[in-house]
């Protein structure tokens, strides 16, 4: 039960919910998270650190950037995540974030980091 309670605590912060929503859709680097969320790199990194500590973040190094994505391997925790997020699927802020993430890329023709 302790693991589930710790997991649920991640949802107590709006910024972490926004980050989990973005990382659930694709791998994202901190530079784009900070731009979409309107936060400093330090603030985003603090939230990423809490998600990593909970063991639900996958980290991948590509060129100069570190990309993060959601990786909830525990079936029950994944079900909890999907249940909570399904209740937020029409949230205007989360939808705006997703639109923003589709307009950026650290390489290629879209907006780049920098």
Secondary structure, 3 states (H helix, E strand, C coil): CHHHHHHHHHHHCHHHHHHHHHHHHCCEEHHHHHHHHCCCHHHHHHHHHHHHHCCCEEEEEECCEEEEEECCCCHHHHHHHHHHHHHCCCCHHHHHHHHHHCCECCCCCCECCC
